Amino acid sequence: SDAVDRLIKKRLIDHNFEHPLFVPIHQSAQDSMRQYINMATGHVAASLDYCIGQVWRHCQPSIYRQLSHNQCSDQVCAQIIKLDESTKRYSYGPPVESIQQLLTLEKAGILNFDFVNNPTINLTDQGWQFKLDDNSVIANIMIDSVLDSPEIKSVRSPIVKNLLNDDLIQVVHDKLGVETDEYGYLISKSRHKKIPIALLGRLAKGTIIGVDAILECFGDRPREWAKKAAHHHIQKLESMA
């Protein structure tokens, strides 16, 4: 058990760490997908990294609840989020049926997995040229389906840029979102200012861990915001009466 414990810690720190108990890093995408399918359907024994992801998934509600609004430094918060994000290929990976469909499309020649592992991409007159190892292919249509990072400083919306410039919102970390209280309301750089603006979702990642997780979108956080918003509204009506 001590040896397994050491392997788990090494893997969580370094996802390039290899061991026979883990799914091989350098095998093809197709082989890895088939292995995940077989593990998920009980046809082969689960690898240790697969087990880590499944256990982590069940721990996530506790992780999000206990580590949100913590007193850690910005750098530690960023490391916590980075560690949680690194497990999501297991804890939030595609359902088995979706992986089976992808493999079927690949077998039919509709999909090509030869360039999925960080290829070099160059724009040419013919289209985008993908290069990986000794292989090359030209694509004339590209669809970016990757979700943008929660980096608030990269947002171009005038309202966000003005809030930042006027120090009305506070950035948790250069690569993360803004600071909010437990009810989702923005916290100003000037602590004495009360900003009656709430923000839930990906751009609040930092103060809140797992804010954009599906299991959090319909959980306690929206409910707490709704209670506080209703309370503010009632107070306003009472003051006008």
Buried (B, 14 or more C-beta within 10 A) or exposed (E): EEEEEEBBEBBBEEBEBBEEBBBEEEEEBBEBBBBBBBBBEEEEEBBBBBBBBBEBBEEBBEBBBEBBEEEEEBEEBBEBBEEBEBBBBBBBBEEBEEBBEBBEEBEEEEBEBBBEEEBEEEEEEEBBBBEBEEEEBEBEEEEEEEEEEBBBEEBEEEEBEEBBEEEBBBBBBEBBBBBBBBBBBBBBEEEEEEBEBBBBBBBBBBBBBBBBBEEBEEBEBBEBBEEBBEEBEEEEEEEEE
